[in-house]
Amino acid sequence: MDELEILGVIIDKKLTWAKHISNTAARAGQKLGALRRVANKLDVKGRATVYKAQVRSVMEYASLCWMSASTTTLKLLDSIQSKALRIIGVDEQQARMDLNIPSLHHRRQVAAASVLYKMHTSLCPPDLKALLPKPYMIRRATRTSLSMPSHALTEPVSRTLSTGRTFVHVAVHVWNGIPDCVVGEITDYGAQSFKSRVHQHLLGLRFSRGFLSLS
């Protein structure tokens, strides 16, 4: 058997996720066509709302499963969002700042960090909690180790590029880069508030990097 479909997710034997994402892009493209047909009847905010509810939701189904796909494969989805922004009538900066439409990569990072937050709580299923890495321990005083926040976790070892893009690896990398003030006190019902804070934090980082690259 070369592939298996579980709950709408196509898993191939090499875990490339190519077929699943290709199918996802095709479904999202069909819904984007529907948005294009009604676009002239909606204002910018209306078109953005339809995009987020009907198109982007398709492209984010079970995204933490297949986020390890190659950059080339994931660009199929990025292309759909780029087309959607042209239909909506905004550029990427306007979409991000005015309509809460950041990149799909950004949203996958926020989602991964948010699940990692939930893994610290008592509401997390035991099987998922078992994947939580151990707290980071300073074994040698370096600039990097001394700058780690108090909530930092040990980053899993990655021997391949695709492994390094899987959920736990990405989530821990993002988690370790978040200041203590953004994480705050971890509680059973604090995940939604944390999600909002990490979203704003990562947006701020990307804005700063973009500003510096232009200066």
Rosetta constraint file for C-alpha pairs under 8 A:
AtomPair CA 1 CA 13 HARMONIC 7.87 0.50
AtomPair CA 2 CA 12 HARMONIC 5.85 0.50
AtomPair CA 2 CA 13 HARMONIC 5.40 0.50
AtomPair CA 3 CA 10 HARMONIC 6.70 0.50
AtomPair CA 3 CA 11 HARMONIC 5.42 0.50
AtomPair CA 3 CA 12 HARMONIC 4.15 0.50
AtomPair CA 3 CA 13 HARMONIC 5.78 0.50
AtomPair CA 4 CA 10 HARMONIC 5.70 0.50
AtomPair CA 4 CA 11 HARMONIC 5.15 0.50
AtomPair CA 4 CA 12 HARMONIC 6.44 0.50
AtomPair CA 5 CA 9 HARMONIC 5.35 0.50
AtomPair CA 5 CA 10 HARMONIC 4.32 0.50
AtomPair CA 5 CA 11 HARMONIC 6.04 0.50
AtomPair CA 6 CA 10 HARMONIC 6.57 0.50
AtomPair CA 6 CA 11 HARMONIC 7.71 0.50
AtomPair CA 9 CA 20 HARMONIC 6.39 0.50
AtomPair CA 9 CA 62 HARMONIC 7.46 0.50
AtomPair CA 10 CA 17 HARMONIC 7.10 0.50
AtomPair CA 10 CA 19 HARMONIC 6.91 0.50
AtomPair CA 10 CA 20 HARMONIC 4.94 0.50
AtomPair CA 11 CA 15 HARMONIC 6.27 0.50
AtomPair CA 11 CA 17 HARMONIC 6.30 0.50
AtomPair CA 11 CA 20 HARMONIC 7.21 0.50
AtomPair CA 12 CA 16 HARMONIC 6.66 0.50
AtomPair CA 12 CA 17 HARMONIC 6.38 0.50
AtomPair CA 12 CA 19 HARMONIC 7.71 0.50
AtomPair CA 15 CA 69 HARMONIC 7.84 0.50
AtomPair CA 16 CA 68 HARMONIC 7.86 0.50
AtomPair CA 16 CA 69 HARMONIC 5.60 0.50
AtomPair CA 16 CA 70 HARMONIC 7.31 0.50
AtomPair CA 17 CA 21 HARMONIC 6.14 0.50
AtomPair CA 17 CA 66 HARMONIC 6.10 0.50
AtomPair CA 17 CA 69 HARMONIC 5.79 0.50
AtomPair CA 18 CA 22 HARMONIC 6.00 0.50
AtomPair CA 18 CA 69 HARMONIC 7.22 0.50
AtomPair CA 18 CA 73 HARMONIC 6.19 0.50
AtomPair CA 19 CA 23 HARMONIC 6.07 0.50
AtomPair CA 20 CA 24 HARMONIC 6.09 0.50
AtomPair CA 21 CA 25 HARMONIC 5.96 0.50
AtomPair CA 21 CA 73 HARMONIC 7.11 0.50
AtomPair CA 21 CA 74 HARMONIC 7.26 0.50
AtomPair CA 21 CA 76 HARMONIC 7.52 0.50
AtomPair CA 21 CA 77 HARMONIC 7.60 0.50
AtomPair CA 22 CA 26 HARMONIC 6.26 0.50
AtomPair CA 22 CA 73 HARMONIC 7.87 0.50
AtomPair CA 22 CA 76 HARMONIC 7.16 0.50
AtomPair CA 23 CA 27 HARMONIC 6.30 0.50
AtomPair CA 24 CA 28 HARMONIC 6.10 0.50
AtomPair CA 24 CA 58 HARMONIC 6.87 0.50
AtomPair CA 24 CA 59 HARMONIC 6.19 0.50
AtomPair CA 25 CA 29 HARMONIC 5.90 0.50
AtomPair CA 25 CA 59 HARMONIC 7.01 0.50
AtomPair CA 25 CA 76 HARMONIC 6.24 0.50
AtomPair CA 25 CA 77 HARMONIC 5.71 0.50
AtomPair CA 25 CA 80 HARMONIC 7.10 0.50
AtomPair CA 26 CA 30 HARMONIC 6.37 0.50
AtomPair CA 27 CA 31 HARMONIC 6.54 0.50
AtomPair CA 27 CA 58 HARMONIC 7.45 0.50
AtomPair CA 28 CA 32 HARMONIC 6.06 0.50
AtomPair CA 28 CA 55 HARMONIC 5.27 0.50
AtomPair CA 28 CA 56 HARMONIC 7.44 0.50
AtomPair CA 28 CA 58 HARMONIC 6.05 0.50
AtomPair CA 28 CA 59 HARMONIC 6.63 0.50
AtomPair CA 28 CA 80 HARMONIC 7.29 0.50
AtomPair CA 29 CA 33 HARMONIC 6.26 0.50
AtomPair CA 29 CA 55 HARMONIC 7.83 0.50
AtomPair CA 29 CA 80 HARMONIC 6.58 0.50
AtomPair CA 30 CA 34 HARMONIC 6.71 0.50
AtomPair CA 31 CA 35 HARMONIC 6.46 0.50
AtomPair CA 31 CA 54 HARMONIC 6.71 0.50
AtomPair CA 31 CA 55 HARMONIC 5.87 0.50
AtomPair CA 32 CA 36 HARMONIC 6.22 0.50
AtomPair CA 32 CA 51 HARMONIC 7.47 0.50
AtomPair CA 32 CA 55 HARMONIC 6.25 0.50
AtomPair CA 32 CA 80 HARMONIC 7.84 0.50
AtomPair CA 32 CA 84 HARMONIC 6.85 0.50
AtomPair CA 33 CA 37 HARMONIC 6.42 0.50
AtomPair CA 34 CA 38 HARMONIC 6.68 0.50
AtomPair CA 35 CA 39 HARMONIC 5.76 0.50
AtomPair CA 35 CA 47 HARMONIC 7.31 0.50
AtomPair CA 35 CA 50 HARMONIC 7.13 0.50
AtomPair CA 35 CA 51 HARMONIC 7.19 0.50
AtomPair CA 36 CA 87 HARMONIC 6.40 0.50
AtomPair CA 38 CA 42 HARMONIC 7.00 0.50
AtomPair CA 39 CA 43 HARMONIC 7.71 0.50
AtomPair CA 39 CA 47 HARMONIC 6.24 0.50
AtomPair CA 39 CA 87 HARMONIC 7.04 0.50
AtomPair CA 39 CA 88 HARMONIC 7.40 0.50
AtomPair CA 42 CA 46 HARMONIC 5.34 0.50
AtomPair CA 42 CA 47 HARMONIC 5.90 0.50
AtomPair CA 43 CA 47 HARMONIC 6.22 0.50
AtomPair CA 44 CA 48 HARMONIC 6.19 0.50
AtomPair CA 44 CA 88 HARMONIC 5.67 0.50
AtomPair CA 44 CA 89 HARMONIC 6.78 0.50
AtomPair CA 45 CA 49 HARMONIC 6.10 0.50
AtomPair CA 45 CA 99 HARMONIC 7.16 0.50
AtomPair CA 46 CA 50 HARMONIC 6.32 0.50
AtomPair CA 47 CA 51 HARMONIC 6.16 0.50
AtomPair CA 47 CA 87 HARMONIC 7.89 0.50
AtomPair CA 47 CA 88 HARMONIC 5.48 0.50
AtomPair CA 48 CA 52 HARMONIC 6.21 0.50
AtomPair CA 48 CA 88 HARMONIC 6.18 0.50
AtomPair CA 48 CA 99 HARMONIC 6.94 0.50
AtomPair CA 49 CA 53 HARMONIC 6.16 0.50
AtomPair CA 50 CA 54 HARMONIC 5.68 0.50
AtomPair CA 50 CA 55 HARMONIC 7.44 0.50
AtomPair CA 51 CA 55 HARMONIC 5.01 0.50
AtomPair CA 51 CA 56 HARMONIC 6.08 0.50
AtomPair CA 51 CA 84 HARMONIC 7.09 0.50
AtomPair CA 52 CA 56 HARMONIC 4.87 0.50
AtomPair CA 52 CA 57 HARMONIC 6.24 0.50
AtomPair CA 53 CA 57 HARMONIC 5.79 0.50
AtomPair CA 54 CA 58 HARMONIC 6.87 0.50
AtomPair CA 55 CA 59 HARMONIC 6.78 0.50
AtomPair CA 56 CA 60 HARMONIC 6.32 0.50
AtomPair CA 56 CA 81 HARMONIC 7.64 0.50
AtomPair CA 57 CA 61 HARMONIC 6.37 0.50
AtomPair CA 59 CA 63 HARMONIC 7.64 0.50
AtomPair CA 59 CA 77 HARMONIC 6.74 0.50
AtomPair CA 62 CA 66 HARMONIC 7.23 0.50
AtomPair CA 63 CA 67 HARMONIC 5.70 0.50
AtomPair CA 63 CA 108 HARMONIC 6.89 0.50
AtomPair CA 64 CA 108 HARMONIC 7.05 0.50
AtomPair CA 64 CA 111 HARMONIC 7.72 0.50
AtomPair CA 64 CA 112 HARMONIC 6.72 0.50
AtomPair CA 64 CA 166 HARMONIC 7.67 0.50
AtomPair CA 64 CA 167 HARMONIC 5.69 0.50
AtomPair CA 65 CA 166 HARMONIC 7.67 0.50
AtomPair CA 65 CA 167 HARMONIC 7.06 0.50
AtomPair CA 66 CA 166 HARMONIC 7.65 0.50
AtomPair CA 67 CA 108 HARMONIC 7.46 0.50
AtomPair CA 67 CA 165 HARMONIC 6.58 0.50
AtomPair CA 67 CA 166 HARMONIC 6.13 0.50
AtomPair CA 67 CA 167 HARMONIC 6.90 0.50
AtomPair CA 68 CA 162 HARMONIC 5.36 0.50
AtomPair CA 68 CA 163 HARMONIC 6.80 0.50
AtomPair CA 68 CA 164 HARMONIC 7.50 0.50
AtomPair CA 68 CA 165 HARMONIC 4.37 0.50
AtomPair CA 68 CA 166 HARMONIC 4.62 0.50
AtomPair CA 68 CA 167 HARMONIC 7.41 0.50
AtomPair CA 69 CA 73 HARMONIC 6.29 0.50
AtomPair CA 69 CA 74 HARMONIC 6.49 0.50
AtomPair CA 69 CA 162 HARMONIC 6.75 0.50
AtomPair CA 69 CA 165 HARMONIC 7.57 0.50
AtomPair CA 70 CA 74 HARMONIC 6.27 0.50
AtomPair CA 70 CA 162 HARMONIC 7.07 0.50
AtomPair CA 71 CA 75 HARMONIC 6.14 0.50
AtomPair CA 72 CA 76 HARMONIC 7.41 0.50
AtomPair CA 74 CA 78 HARMONIC 6.61 0.50
AtomPair CA 75 CA 79 HARMONIC 5.90 0.50
AtomPair CA 76 CA 80 HARMONIC 6.71 0.50
AtomPair CA 77 CA 81 HARMONIC 6.56 0.50
AtomPair CA 78 CA 82 HARMONIC 6.23 0.50
AtomPair CA 78 CA 103 HARMONIC 7.73 0.50
AtomPair CA 78 CA 104 HARMONIC 6.86 0.50
AtomPair CA 79 CA 83 HARMONIC 6.27 0.50
AtomPair CA 80 CA 84 HARMONIC 6.18 0.50
AtomPair CA 81 CA 85 HARMONIC 6.23 0.50
AtomPair CA 82 CA 86 HARMONIC 6.58 0.50
AtomPair CA 83 CA 87 HARMONIC 6.45 0.50
AtomPair CA 84 CA 88 HARMONIC 6.10 0.50
AtomPair CA 85 CA 89 HARMONIC 5.93 0.50
AtomPair CA 85 CA 90 HARMONIC 5.60 0.50
AtomPair CA 85 CA 91 HARMONIC 6.41 0.50
AtomPair CA 85 CA 92 HARMONIC 7.28 0.50
AtomPair CA 85 CA 95 HARMONIC 7.29 0.50
AtomPair CA 86 CA 90 HARMONIC 6.22 0.50
AtomPair CA 86 CA 91 HARMONIC 7.26 0.50
AtomPair CA 90 CA 94 HARMONIC 5.77 0.50
AtomPair CA 90 CA 95 HARMONIC 6.03 0.50
AtomPair CA 91 CA 95 HARMONIC 6.09 0.50
AtomPair CA 92 CA 96 HARMONIC 6.07 0.50
AtomPair CA 92 CA 102 HARMONIC 7.56 0.50
AtomPair CA 93 CA 97 HARMONIC 6.02 0.50
AtomPair CA 94 CA 98 HARMONIC 5.36 0.50
AtomPair CA 94 CA 99 HARMONIC 6.98 0.50
AtomPair CA 95 CA 99 HARMONIC 4.93 0.50
AtomPair CA 95 CA 100 HARMONIC 6.20 0.50
AtomPair CA 95 CA 101 HARMONIC 5.01 0.50
AtomPair CA 95 CA 102 HARMONIC 6.73 0.50
AtomPair CA 96 CA 100 HARMONIC 5.00 0.50
AtomPair CA 96 CA 101 HARMONIC 4.66 0.50
AtomPair CA 96 CA 102 HARMONIC 4.53 0.50
AtomPair CA 96 CA 103 HARMONIC 7.77 0.50
AtomPair CA 97 CA 101 HARMONIC 7.67 0.50
AtomPair CA 102 CA 106 HARMONIC 6.44 0.50
AtomPair CA 102 CA 107 HARMONIC 7.02 0.50
AtomPair CA 103 CA 107 HARMONIC 6.54 0.50
AtomPair CA 104 CA 108 HARMONIC 6.24 0.50
AtomPair CA 105 CA 109 HARMONIC 6.33 0.50
AtomPair CA 106 CA 110 HARMONIC 6.31 0.50
AtomPair CA 106 CA 202 HARMONIC 7.67 0.50
AtomPair CA 107 CA 111 HARMONIC 6.04 0.50
AtomPair CA 107 CA 199 HARMONIC 7.93 0.50
AtomPair CA 108 CA 112 HARMONIC 6.06 0.50
AtomPair CA 109 CA 113 HARMONIC 6.21 0.50
AtomPair CA 109 CA 170 HARMONIC 7.06 0.50
AtomPair CA 109 CA 171 HARMONIC 6.82 0.50
AtomPair CA 109 CA 174 HARMONIC 7.01 0.50
AtomPair CA 110 CA 114 HARMONIC 6.05 0.50
AtomPair CA 110 CA 195 HARMONIC 6.60 0.50
AtomPair CA 110 CA 198 HARMONIC 6.53 0.50
AtomPair CA 110 CA 199 HARMONIC 5.98 0.50
AtomPair CA 111 CA 115 HARMONIC 6.27 0.50
AtomPair CA 111 CA 195 HARMONIC 7.60 0.50
AtomPair CA 112 CA 116 HARMONIC 6.29 0.50
AtomPair CA 112 CA 167 HARMONIC 6.32 0.50
AtomPair CA 112 CA 168 HARMONIC 7.75 0.50
AtomPair CA 112 CA 170 HARMONIC 7.04 0.50
AtomPair CA 112 CA 171 HARMONIC 4.89 0.50
AtomPair CA 113 CA 117 HARMONIC 6.25 0.50
AtomPair CA 113 CA 171 HARMONIC 4.87 0.50
AtomPair CA 113 CA 172 HARMONIC 7.36 0.50
AtomPair CA 113 CA 174 HARMONIC 6.45 0.50
AtomPair CA 113 CA 175 HARMONIC 5.93 0.50
AtomPair CA 113 CA 195 HARMONIC 7.84 0.50
AtomPair CA 113 CA 198 HARMONIC 7.96 0.50
AtomPair CA 114 CA 118 HARMONIC 6.44 0.50
AtomPair CA 114 CA 191 HARMONIC 6.41 0.50
AtomPair CA 114 CA 192 HARMONIC 7.96 0.50
AtomPair CA 114 CA 194 HARMONIC 7.03 0.50
AtomPair CA 114 CA 195 HARMONIC 5.63 0.50
AtomPair CA 115 CA 119 HARMONIC 6.25 0.50
AtomPair CA 116 CA 120 HARMONIC 6.92 0.50
AtomPair CA 116 CA 132 HARMONIC 7.53 0.50
AtomPair CA 116 CA 171 HARMONIC 6.42 0.50
AtomPair CA 116 CA 172 HARMONIC 7.66 0.50
AtomPair CA 116 CA 175 HARMONIC 7.86 0.50
AtomPair CA 117 CA 121 HARMONIC 7.32 0.50
AtomPair CA 117 CA 186 HARMONIC 7.34 0.50
AtomPair CA 117 CA 191 HARMONIC 6.53 0.50
AtomPair CA 117 CA 194 HARMONIC 7.92 0.50
AtomPair CA 118 CA 123 HARMONIC 7.27 0.50
AtomPair CA 118 CA 124 HARMONIC 6.06 0.50
AtomPair CA 118 CA 188 HARMONIC 7.38 0.50
AtomPair CA 118 CA 191 HARMONIC 6.33 0.50
AtomPair CA 119 CA 123 HARMONIC 7.96 0.50
AtomPair CA 119 CA 124 HARMONIC 5.34 0.50
AtomPair CA 119 CA 128 HARMONIC 6.81 0.50
AtomPair CA 119 CA 129 HARMONIC 5.16 0.50
AtomPair CA 119 CA 132 HARMONIC 6.65 0.50
AtomPair CA 120 CA 124 HARMONIC 7.34 0.50
AtomPair CA 120 CA 129 HARMONIC 7.25 0.50
AtomPair CA 120 CA 132 HARMONIC 7.82 0.50
AtomPair CA 120 CA 186 HARMONIC 7.37 0.50
AtomPair CA 121 CA 186 HARMONIC 7.35 0.50
AtomPair CA 121 CA 187 HARMONIC 6.40 0.50
AtomPair CA 121 CA 188 HARMONIC 5.19 0.50
AtomPair CA 122 CA 188 HARMONIC 6.39 0.50
AtomPair CA 123 CA 188 HARMONIC 6.32 0.50
AtomPair CA 124 CA 128 HARMONIC 6.73 0.50
AtomPair CA 124 CA 129 HARMONIC 6.12 0.50
AtomPair CA 125 CA 129 HARMONIC 6.19 0.50
AtomPair CA 126 CA 130 HARMONIC 6.11 0.50
AtomPair CA 127 CA 131 HARMONIC 7.25 0.50
AtomPair CA 128 CA 132 HARMONIC 7.42 0.50
AtomPair CA 131 CA 168 HARMONIC 7.74 0.50
AtomPair CA 132 CA 168 HARMONIC 7.97 0.50
AtomPair CA 133 CA 153 HARMONIC 6.05 0.50
AtomPair CA 133 CA 154 HARMONIC 5.93 0.50
AtomPair CA 133 CA 155 HARMONIC 7.31 0.50
AtomPair CA 133 CA 156 HARMONIC 7.36 0.50
AtomPair CA 134 CA 153 HARMONIC 5.75 0.50
AtomPair CA 134 CA 154 HARMONIC 5.68 0.50
AtomPair CA 135 CA 151 HARMONIC 7.20 0.50
AtomPair CA 135 CA 152 HARMONIC 6.07 0.50
AtomPair CA 135 CA 153 HARMONIC 4.24 0.50
AtomPair CA 135 CA 154 HARMONIC 5.69 0.50
AtomPair CA 136 CA 151 HARMONIC 7.88 0.50
AtomPair CA 136 CA 152 HARMONIC 5.33 0.50
AtomPair CA 136 CA 153 HARMONIC 4.35 0.50
AtomPair CA 136 CA 154 HARMONIC 4.45 0.50
AtomPair CA 136 CA 155 HARMONIC 7.91 0.50
AtomPair CA 137 CA 154 HARMONIC 7.34 0.50
AtomPair CA 138 CA 145 HARMONIC 6.00 0.50
AtomPair CA 138 CA 146 HARMONIC 7.51 0.50
AtomPair CA 140 CA 145 HARMONIC 7.30 0.50
AtomPair CA 141 CA 145 HARMONIC 6.15 0.50
AtomPair CA 141 CA 146 HARMONIC 6.28 0.50
AtomPair CA 142 CA 146 HARMONIC 6.00 0.50
AtomPair CA 143 CA 147 HARMONIC 6.22 0.50
AtomPair CA 144 CA 148 HARMONIC 6.62 0.50
AtomPair CA 148 CA 152 HARMONIC 6.21 0.50
AtomPair CA 148 CA 176 HARMONIC 6.73 0.50
AtomPair CA 148 CA 177 HARMONIC 7.72 0.50
AtomPair CA 149 CA 176 HARMONIC 6.72 0.50
AtomPair CA 149 CA 177 HARMONIC 7.77 0.50
AtomPair CA 149 CA 178 HARMONIC 7.48 0.50
AtomPair CA 149 CA 179 HARMONIC 6.06 0.50
AtomPair CA 149 CA 180 HARMONIC 5.89 0.50
AtomPair CA 150 CA 180 HARMONIC 6.74 0.50
AtomPair CA 151 CA 176 HARMONIC 7.42 0.50
AtomPair CA 151 CA 180 HARMONIC 6.94 0.50
AtomPair CA 152 CA 175 HARMONIC 6.92 0.50
AtomPair CA 152 CA 176 HARMONIC 4.89 0.50
AtomPair CA 153 CA 172 HARMONIC 6.54 0.50
AtomPair CA 153 CA 175 HARMONIC 7.84 0.50
AtomPair CA 153 CA 176 HARMONIC 6.64 0.50
AtomPair CA 154 CA 172 HARMONIC 7.70 0.50
AtomPair CA 155 CA 169 HARMONIC 6.71 0.50
AtomPair CA 155 CA 172 HARMONIC 6.08 0.50
AtomPair CA 155 CA 173 HARMONIC 6.89 0.50
AtomPair CA 156 CA 168 HARMONIC 7.75 0.50
AtomPair CA 156 CA 169 HARMONIC 6.21 0.50
AtomPair CA 158 CA 163 HARMONIC 5.77 0.50
AtomPair CA 158 CA 164 HARMONIC 5.28 0.50
AtomPair CA 158 CA 169 HARMONIC 7.87 0.50
AtomPair CA 159 CA 163 HARMONIC 6.91 0.50
AtomPair CA 159 CA 164 HARMONIC 7.56 0.50
AtomPair CA 160 CA 164 HARMONIC 6.37 0.50
AtomPair CA 161 CA 165 HARMONIC 6.61 0.50
AtomPair CA 162 CA 166 HARMONIC 6.75 0.50
AtomPair CA 163 CA 169 HARMONIC 7.54 0.50
AtomPair CA 164 CA 169 HARMONIC 5.58 0.50
AtomPair CA 164 CA 170 HARMONIC 6.98 0.50
AtomPair CA 165 CA 169 HARMONIC 6.27 0.50
AtomPair CA 165 CA 170 HARMONIC 5.79 0.50
AtomPair CA 166 CA 170 HARMONIC 6.11 0.50
AtomPair CA 167 CA 171 HARMONIC 5.84 0.50
AtomPair CA 168 CA 172 HARMONIC 6.00 0.50
AtomPair CA 169 CA 173 HARMONIC 6.17 0.50
AtomPair CA 170 CA 174 HARMONIC 6.21 0.50
AtomPair CA 171 CA 175 HARMONIC 5.90 0.50
AtomPair CA 172 CA 176 HARMONIC 5.96 0.50
AtomPair CA 173 CA 177 HARMONIC 6.52 0.50
AtomPair CA 174 CA 178 HARMONIC 6.59 0.50
AtomPair CA 178 CA 182 HARMONIC 6.41 0.50
AtomPair CA 178 CA 183 HARMONIC 6.93 0.50
AtomPair CA 178 CA 198 HARMONIC 7.50 0.50
AtomPair CA 178 CA 201 HARMONIC 7.82 0.50
AtomPair CA 179 CA 183 HARMONIC 6.71 0.50
AtomPair CA 180 CA 184 HARMONIC 5.96 0.50
AtomPair CA 182 CA 194 HARMONIC 7.29 0.50
AtomPair CA 182 CA 197 HARMONIC 6.02 0.50
AtomPair CA 182 CA 198 HARMONIC 6.53 0.50
AtomPair CA 182 CA 201 HARMONIC 7.51 0.50
AtomPair CA 183 CA 194 HARMONIC 6.36 0.50
AtomPair CA 183 CA 197 HARMONIC 7.81 0.50
AtomPair CA 183 CA 198 HARMONIC 7.69 0.50
AtomPair CA 184 CA 194 HARMONIC 7.86 0.50
AtomPair CA 186 CA 190 HARMONIC 6.50 0.50
AtomPair CA 187 CA 191 HARMONIC 7.62 0.50
AtomPair CA 190 CA 194 HARMONIC 6.20 0.50
AtomPair CA 191 CA 195 HARMONIC 6.07 0.50
AtomPair CA 192 CA 196 HARMONIC 6.47 0.50
AtomPair CA 193 CA 197 HARMONIC 6.40 0.50
AtomPair CA 194 CA 198 HARMONIC 6.09 0.50
AtomPair CA 195 CA 199 HARMONIC 6.04 0.50
AtomPair CA 196 CA 200 HARMONIC 6.35 0.50
AtomPair CA 197 CA 201 HARMONIC 6.10 0.50
AtomPair CA 198 CA 202 HARMONIC 6.04 0.50
AtomPair CA 199 CA 203 HARMONIC 6.17 0.50
AtomPair CA 200 CA 204 HARMONIC 6.12 0.50
AtomPair CA 201 CA 205 HARMONIC 6.36 0.50
AtomPair CA 202 CA 206 HARMONIC 6.26 0.50
AtomPair CA 203 CA 207 HARMONIC 6.13 0.50
AtomPair CA 204 CA 208 HARMONIC 6.15 0.50
AtomPair CA 205 CA 209 HARMONIC 6.22 0.50
AtomPair CA 206 CA 210 HARMONIC 6.02 0.50
AtomPair CA 207 CA 211 HARMONIC 6.08 0.50
AtomPair CA 208 CA 212 HARMONIC 6.15 0.50
AtomPair CA 209 CA 213 HARMONIC 6.14 0.50
AtomPair CA 210 CA 214 HARMONIC 6.45 0.50
AtomPair CA 211 CA 215 HARMONIC 6.38 0.50
